[in-house]
Amino acid sequence: MGQPRNIFVAFELLHPEKGDDRIAHTIEGLGCAWARINKHTFYIHGDLDAQYVGNKVWAAMNMDDKLVVIDASKNDARWYNIKPEISEFLVANWHA
């Protein structure tokens, strides 16, 4: 895909008692360097983009969870299952 990127993945589980192993395994399986910053935030360094990472991680999550993926290198982001007003705010302000 090109030059390695700095990507942050932050998520919230509606039912944390189910564990986050599936999400961690998905991120670890992307084939990139990664670090777990805290319980719900990962840093990924590799040649994947936010859309690809977001789609892969979201596929491992439940539909009621929340996910934000930020490509800090390309100033790009993807988010899943966040409130419509927050999504609208992000769209309106991201490149403002």
C-alpha positions in Angstrom: 0.0 0.0 0.0 2.9 2.4 0.5 4.6 4.1 3.3 3.8 2.9 6.9 1.1 4.7 8.7 0.4 5.5 12.3 -3.1 4.3 13.2 -5.0 4.4 16.5 -7.9 2.1 17.3 -10.2 2.9 20.2 -13.2 0.9 21.1 -15.9 0.5 23.7 -17.7 -2.8 24.3 -21.3 -2.7 25.4 -20.8 -6.1 27.1 -17.2 -6.0 28.3 -17.8 -9.2 30.3 -17.6 -11.1 26.9 -14.0 -10.0 26.7 -12.0 -8.2 24.1 -9.9 -11.1 23.0 -11.5 -11.2 19.5 -10.5 -7.6 18.9 -7.0 -8.0 20.2 -6.5 -11.1 18.0 -7.8 -9.3 15.0 -5.4 -6.4 15.5 -2.5 -8.7 16.2 -3.3 -10.7 13.1 -3.1 -7.6 10.8 0.6 -8.3 10.3 1.7 -4.9 11.5 3.7 -3.7 14.5 1.3 -2.8 17.3 1.1 -1.8 20.9 -1.7 -1.8 23.3 -1.8 1.6 24.9 -4.6 0.8 27.4 -7.5 -1.6 27.7 -9.4 -0.1 24.8 -6.8 1.6 22.6 -4.2 0.2 20.2 -1.5 1.8 18.2 -0.7 0.1 14.8 2.3 0.9 12.6 2.0 -0.5 9.1 1.0 0.0 5.5 -2.7 -0.4 6.1 -5.3 2.4 5.9 -8.0 3.4 8.4 -10.8 1.9 6.2 -9.2 -1.5 6.0 -8.3 -1.6 9.7 -11.8 -0.4 10.6 -13.5 -3.0 8.5 -11.4 -5.8 9.9 -11.8 -4.8 13.5 -15.5 -4.0 13.2 -16.1 -7.4 11.8 -14.8 -8.9 15.1 -17.1 -6.7 17.2 -20.8 -6.8 18.1 -23.1 -4.4 16.4 -23.8 -2.5 19.7 -20.1 -1.8 20.3 -18.3 1.4 19.3 -15.2 1.8 17.3 -13.0 4.7 16.1 -10.0 4.2 13.8 -7.7 7.2 13.2 -4.9 7.3 10.6 -2.7 10.0 12.1 -0.4 9.9 9.1 -3.0 10.7 6.5 -5.5 12.7 8.7 -8.2 10.1 8.0 -10.7 8.4 10.3 -13.5 5.9 10.4 -16.0 5.4 13.1 -18.7 2.8 13.7 -21.9 2.9 15.8 -21.4 6.3 17.3 -24.3 8.7 17.9 -25.5 10.4 14.7 -24.9 13.9 16.2 -21.3 12.9 17.0 -20.8 11.6 13.5 -22.2 14.8 12.1 -19.9 16.8 14.3 -16.8 14.9 13.2 -17.7 15.2 9.5 -18.3 18.9 9.9 -15.1 19.6 11.8 -12.5 17.0 10.7 -11.0 19.1 7.9 -12.3 22.5 9.1 
